[in-house]
């Protein structure tokens, strides 16, 4: 038997899932076909790679070694095939761009559209990556450039301030405080709050909690959501109020009243970050365009932002 990409891809997925049904579904093949492919692979290698029982699948020591050596091969070949196809369509390169909720809900989409129109030969692969994970992703070359909330303190990473927004508060339309145009954090001390949960929101939450603490209270959290849409939905449902970025001015917001927080001294910066030693020509083109376009130097480039 000849070892081919089909065997490596099947083993990589099964080694990750350790479950034949889930692996078969991921590969979009029938489970008996996957079983046969793995058996062929083991016959070729000459030793069992998996331990099977009625309840679980485990890698043998040989399987762990084989997976470590080959897991990336199938993915690299798939990327090579895709790049070849893009080259045939006139796409000369690819740039992996990380973003956060605040970035993608602000000025970033307008910039990315402008860049794509100016450089149709460069494909942008957009990857949601929380701020807390972006520096590592860049240093490991999983992404080429990121747009994160705040700043990066990594010595090997360069940065450029891209956008800046204000803190606002979102309330249900029928909330008594919605009758006012401007609010302070102190006005919110007796309210129940909706916050984003997990790593994606950690840095933002810490800043909001610090501002509230400085005013003598900590927010009472009623519910949490994993993304912005979830936060908006919980506010509309009356679960609580939420502090957010004025980037919400770019989004449809039926059922939500957005009011200024006039006593928040801090801003909400969005920063572009990339590895200093990354010599990608596509990244160089992107950065040249970014330095000409970025909203902080070109307010007219912003579309609907507060």
C-alpha positions as CSV (number, residue, x, y, z in Angstrom):
1,X,0.0,0.0,0.0
2,X,1.2,3.5,-0.8
3,X,0.9,6.1,2.0
4,X,-1.0,9.2,0.8
5,X,-2.5,12.4,2.0
6,X,-5.8,10.7,2.7
7,X,-4.2,8.6,5.4
8,X,-2.4,11.5,7.1
9,X,-5.4,13.7,7.1
10,X,-7.6,11.0,8.6
11,X,-5.1,10.2,11.3
12,X,-4.6,13.8,12.1
13,X,-8.3,14.4,12.7
14,X,-8.8,11.1,14.6
15,X,-5.8,11.9,16.7
16,X,-7.4,15.2,17.6
17,X,-10.9,14.0,18.2
18,X,-10.1,10.5,19.6
19,X,-13.6,9.5,18.5
20,X,-14.4,7.7,15.3
21,X,-17.9,9.2,14.8
22,X,-16.8,12.8,15.3
23,X,-13.7,12.3,13.2
24,X,-15.8,10.8,10.4
25,X,-18.2,13.7,10.5
26,X,-15.4,16.2,10.4
27,X,-13.8,14.4,7.4
28,X,-17.2,13.9,5.8
29,X,-16.7,10.2,5.3
30,X,-18.5,7.1,6.5
31,X,-17.2,5.7,9.7
32,X,-16.4,2.2,8.2
33,X,-14.3,4.0,5.5
34,X,-12.4,5.9,8.2
35,X,-11.8,2.6,10.1
36,X,-10.4,1.0,6.9
37,X,-8.1,4.0,6.2
38,X,-6.6,3.9,9.7
39,X,-6.1,0.1,9.4
40,X,-4.3,0.6,6.2
41,X,-2.1,3.2,7.8
42,X,-1.2,1.0,10.7
43,X,-0.3,-1.8,8.3
44,X,2.0,0.5,6.4
45,X,3.7,1.8,9.6
46,X,3.9,-1.7,10.9
47,X,2.6,-1.1,14.4
48,X,-0.6,-0.1,16.2
49,X,-1.1,3.6,16.4
50,X,-4.4,3.5,18.4
51,X,-5.8,1.6,21.3
52,X,-9.6,0.9,20.8
53,X,-12.2,-0.1,23.2
54,X,-16.0,0.1,23.2
55,X,-15.9,3.4,25.0
56,X,-12.8,5.3,23.9
57,X,-9.9,5.6,21.5
58,X,-6.3,6.4,22.7
59,X,-3.1,6.9,21.0
60,X,-0.3,4.4,21.5
61,X,3.2,5.8,22.2
62,X,3.9,5.1,18.5
63,X,0.7,6.9,17.6
64,X,1.7,10.0,19.6
65,X,5.1,10.1,17.9
66,X,3.6,9.7,14.5
67,X,0.9,12.3,15.1
68,X,3.5,14.8,16.3
69,X,5.6,14.3,13.2
70,X,2.8,14.3,10.7
71,X,-0.1,16.4,12.1
72,X,1.0,19.6,10.2
73,X,1.8,17.8,6.9
74,X,-1.8,17.5,5.8
75,X,-2.6,21.1,6.8
76,X,0.5,22.4,4.9
77,X,-0.4,20.5,1.8
78,X,-4.0,21.8,2.0
79,X,-2.6,25.4,2.3
80,X,-0.3,24.8,-0.7
81,X,-3.2,23.6,-2.8
82,X,-5.3,26.6,-1.8
83,X,-2.5,29.0,-2.5
84,X,-1.9,27.4,-6.0
85,X,-5.6,27.9,-6.8
86,X,-5.5,31.5,-5.7
87,X,-2.4,32.1,-7.7
88,X,-4.2,30.8,-10.8
89,X,-6.9,33.4,-10.1
90,X,-4.4,36.2,-9.8
91,X,-4.0,36.2,-6.0
92,X,-0.3,36.6,-5.3
93,X,-0.4,36.4,-1.5
94,X,-2.3,36.0,1.7
95,X,-2.3,37.9,4.9
96,X,-3.8,36.5,8.2
97,X,-5.5,39.3,10.1
98,X,-6.6,38.9,13.8
99,X,-9.4,41.0,15.2
100,X,-11.5,41.5,18.3
101,X,-15.1,42.4,18.8
102,X,-14.4,46.1,19.3
103,X,-12.1,46.2,16.3
104,X,-14.5,44.5,13.9
105,X,-17.4,46.6,15.1
106,X,-15.5,49.9,14.6
107,X,-13.5,51.3,11.7
108,X,-11.7,48.1,10.8
109,X,-14.2,46.7,8.3
110,X,-14.1,49.9,6.3
111,X,-10.3,49.9,6.2
112,X,-10.2,46.2,5.2
113,X,-12.6,46.8,2.4
114,X,-10.5,49.7,1.1
115,X,-7.3,47.7,1.3
116,X,-9.0,44.8,-0.6
117,X,-10.1,47.2,-3.3
118,X,-6.6,48.6,-3.6
119,X,-4.9,45.2,-3.5
120,X,-7.2,42.6,-5.0
121,X,-4.2,40.3,-5.4
122,X,-3.8,39.9,-1.6
123,X,-6.3,37.6,0.1
124,X,-7.2,38.6,3.7
125,X,-7.9,35.7,6.0
126,X,-9.7,37.2,9.0
127,X,-9.3,35.3,12.3
128,X,-11.2,36.2,15.5
129,X,-8.5,36.3,18.3
130,X,-9.0,37.8,21.8
131,X,-6.6,40.6,22.7
132,X,-5.0,38.4,25.4
133,X,-3.9,35.8,22.8
134,X,-2.9,38.0,19.9
135,X,0.7,38.6,20.8
136,X,1.4,34.9,21.1
137,X,-0.4,34.2,17.8
138,X,1.8,36.8,16.1
139,X,5.0,35.6,17.5
140,X,4.1,32.0,16.6
141,X,3.3,33.3,13.0
142,X,-0.3,32.0,13.2
143,X,-1.3,35.5,12.2
144,X,0.6,38.3,10.4
145,X,-1.1,41.3,12.0
146,X,-3.6,41.8,14.7
147,X,-6.0,44.6,15.8
148,X,-6.3,44.4,19.6
149,X,-7.8,46.4,22.4
150,X,-5.2,48.4,24.3
151,X,-1.5,48.0,23.8
152,X,1.1,45.2,23.5
153,X,4.1,45.2,25.7
154,X,6.0,42.5,23.8
155,X,9.5,43.7,22.8
156,X,9.5,41.8,19.5
157,X,6.2,43.4,18.4
158,X,5.7,46.7,16.7
159,X,2.5,48.6,17.0
160,X,0.5,51.5,15.5
161,X,-2.5,53.1,17.1
162,X,-5.4,52.5,14.6
163,X,-8.6,53.7,16.2
164,X,-9.9,55.2,19.4
165,X,-13.4,55.1,20.9
166,X,-15.2,56.3,24.0
167,X,-17.0,54.4,26.7
168,X,-20.8,54.4,26.4
169,X,-23.6,52.7,28.4
170,X,-26.3,50.6,26.7
171,X,-29.7,50.5,28.3
172,X,-33.2,49.1,27.3
173,X,-35.3,51.8,25.6
174,X,-37.7,51.9,28.5
175,X,-35.1,52.3,31.2
176,X,-35.5,55.5,33.3
177,X,-31.9,56.6,32.7
178,X,-32.5,56.4,28.9
179,X,-34.3,59.8,29.2
180,X,-30.9,61.5,29.8
181,X,-28.3,62.1,27.1
182,X,-25.3,61.9,29.4
183,X,-24.6,59.7,32.4
184,X,-21.8,59.1,34.8
185,X,-20.6,55.8,36.3
186,X,-21.9,56.9,39.6
187,X,-25.4,57.0,38.1
188,X,-25.1,53.2,37.4
189,X,-24.0,52.0,40.9
190,X,-27.5,50.5,41.7
191,X,-27.9,48.9,38.3
192,X,-27.5,45.3,37.3
193,X,-24.9,44.8,34.6
194,X,-24.4,42.5,31.6
195,X,-20.7,41.8,30.7
196,X,-18.8,39.7,28.2
197,X,-17.3,36.5,29.6
198,X,-14.0,34.7,29.2
199,X,-10.6,35.7,27.8
200,X,-12.1,37.8,25.1
201,X,-13.4,40.4,27.6
202,X,-10.9,40.1,30.4
203,X,-8.9,43.3,29.8
204,X,-12.0,45.4,29.1
205,X,-13.7,44.1,32.2
206,X,-10.7,44.8,34.4
207,X,-10.6,48.4,33.2
208,X,-14.3,48.9,33.8
209,X,-14.1,47.3,37.3
210,X,-11.1,49.6,38.1
211,X,-13.1,52.7,37.1
212,X,-16.1,51.6,39.2
213,X,-13.9,50.7,42.2
214,X,-12.4,54.2,42.1
215,X,-16.0,55.5,42.5
216,X,-16.7,53.3,45.5
217,X,-18.7,50.4,44.0
218,X,-18.3,47.2,42.0
219,X,-20.8,46.2,39.3
220,X,-23.5,43.7,40.2
221,X,-23.4,41.2,37.2
222,X,-26.7,39.7,36.3
223,X,-25.7,37.7,33.2
224,X,-22.7,37.2,30.9
225,X,-22.4,36.7,27.2
226,X,-19.6,35.3,25.0
227,X,-19.8,38.0,22.3
228,X,-21.2,41.4,21.4
229,X,-24.4,40.1,19.9
230,X,-25.2,38.2,23.1
231,X,-24.6,41.4,25.2
232,X,-26.9,43.4,22.9
233,X,-29.6,40.7,23.2
234,X,-29.4,40.6,27.0
235,X,-29.7,44.4,27.3
236,X,-32.8,44.4,24.9
237,X,-34.3,41.6,27.1
238,X,-33.9,43.7,30.2
239,X,-31.3,41.5,31.9
240,X,-29.2,44.6,32.7
241,X,-27.3,47.5,31.3
242,X,-23.9,47.2,29.7
243,X,-20.8,49.4,29.2
244,X,-19.5,49.2,25.7
245,X,-17.5,51.0,23.1
246,X,-18.9,53.9,21.1
247,X,-18.1,51.7,18.1
248,X,-21.7,50.5,18.5
249,X,-22.5,53.7,16.5
250,X,-21.6,51.6,13.5
251,X,-24.2,48.9,14.3
252,X,-28.0,48.6,14.0
253,X,-29.3,48.8,17.6
254,X,-33.0,48.6,17.7
255,X,-34.3,48.2,21.2
256,X,-31.1,49.7,22.8
257,X,-30.5,53.3,24.0
258,X,-26.9,54.3,23.9
259,X,-25.8,57.1,26.2
260,X,-22.5,58.9,26.8
261,X,-20.4,58.2,29.9
262,X,-19.0,61.6,30.5
263,X,-16.7,60.9,33.5
264,X,-14.6,58.1,32.0
265,X,-11.1,59.5,31.6
266,X,-9.8,56.5,29.6
267,X,-10.3,55.9,26.0
268,X,-10.8,52.5,24.2
269,X,-7.8,52.3,21.8
270,X,-7.6,49.7,19.0
271,X,-3.9,49.0,18.1
272,X,-2.4,47.3,15.1
273,X,0.4,44.9,16.1
274,X,2.8,42.8,14.1
275,X,6.2,41.0,14.6
276,X,9.0,43.3,13.8
277,X,11.0,40.6,12.0
278,X,8.2,39.6,9.7
279,X,9.6,40.2,6.2
280,X,6.3,39.4,4.3
281,X,5.9,41.6,1.3
282,X,2.1,41.4,1.7
283,X,2.5,42.7,5.3
284,X,4.7,45.6,4.1
285,X,2.0,46.6,1.5
286,X,-0.6,46.3,4.3
287,X,1.4,48.6,6.7
288,X,2.0,51.2,4.0
289,X,-1.7,51.3,3.3
290,X,-2.5,51.4,7.0
291,X,-0.2,54.3,7.8
292,X,-2.0,56.3,5.1
293,X,-5.5,55.4,6.1
294,X,-5.8,54.9,9.8
295,X,-8.7,56.8,11.3
296,X,-6.7,58.6,14.0
297,X,-4.8,60.5,11.2
298,X,-7.8,60.5,8.8
299,X,-11.1,61.1,10.6
300,X,-13.0,61.3,7.3
301,X,-12.1,57.7,6.8
302,X,-14.4,56.7,9.6
303,X,-18.0,55.7,8.7
304,X,-20.6,56.2,11.3
305,X,-18.4,55.9,14.4
306,X,-18.9,58.0,17.5
